[in-house]
Amino acid sequence: MEIEVPRAAGGTLRLAFDDTPAPGPESGPPVLLIHGFASSRRTNWVGPGWMRVFAAAGRRVIAFDHRGHGLSEASHDPADYDEGLLAADGAAVLAACGVDEADIVGYSMGAMVAIRMLIDRPGLVRRAVLAGLGENYLTKPDFADDVPAALLAEDPSSVTNRAALTFRVFADQQKADRAALAACWRRPRTVFDAAALGRIDKPVLVICGERDAVTGPPDRLAAAIPGAEMRIVPGKDHMSAVGDRVTKAEVAAFLEK
C-alpha cells in the first residue's frame, strides 16, 4: 500500500507500507515497526523473522519504508528528511490504517524517529522500544561526517573510515539510492537533551548489542528517560543484534506488559 506524505518545500512523496493483520484474535494494540538507516521494512523486520514473533503474540503489524528507502519515493534534498517529517510519516501511516494508538519499535535511525514520535505525537504511543540506539544519540559519533562521502564515493575501496565503509557496503547490498541516503544522513536533526527526554511519560525499553560500536552503550540514554528499562544483547554488534533471539524475546516480553 502507499500514501502521499509532504515534502519540506511543497509537494509530496510516495510512502510504501504493509498492514498485516493478527492471525487470530488481537491480543493488544497494533505494533508500528520503524526500520533503520539504509535498510527497509523487509530487510530490518521481515528477513530476520520479526513478523513471526508478533504473529505468535497475536499482534497486528504495520511497517513502512522511510522516504528514500526500500520501495518508498526518494528525494535528494536533506530538508525532506527532517526528523519531524519522518515522525509525521509514522503518524500518517497509522492514520491511513485507522490506528489511534500503537506500540512502536524502532531500530537505529528508526529509534531516533520513535523518540521524535514520543515527543511530538505521544498520544499515538502506548509503549516504545528504542533498539540499536545508545549514547551516540546524545553525542555525535566520530565517523558521522565521513558517511555521506562514503556513500557517494565512486569507488568504495577509497573509503578509509571503517565505520563509514560499513554503511556504504550495506547500502550497496540493498541496491539503495545512495544519493538519497546521503541526503537522509545530512537531515536536520533535533537531539533532545536530558530535560526534553525527561518529559517522556510512556514506558520505554532501550536495548542494543553489547558490542555495538555504531550506537554506543545504552546507559546514558536509558537514564535520561524516566522509568526506562535497559537491556544488553550479549556478544552482538549493531548488525547482528537486529534479529537475535535475545532481542526478540526482550522486546516481546516488554510489549506484553
Secondary structure, DSSP 8 states (H G I E B T S, - for coil): -EEEEE-TTSSEEEEEEEEE--SSS--SS-EEEE--TT--HIIIIITTTHHHHHHHTT--EEEE--TTSTTS---S-GGGG-HHHHHHHHHHHHHHTT-S-EEEEEETHHHHHHHHHHHH-GGGEEEEEEES--GGGTS--TTGGGHHHHHH-S-GGG---HHHHHHHHHHHHTT--HHHHHHHHT-------HHHHTT--S-EEEEEETT-TTT--SHHHHHHSTT-EEEEETT--TTTTTT-HHHHHHHHHHHT-
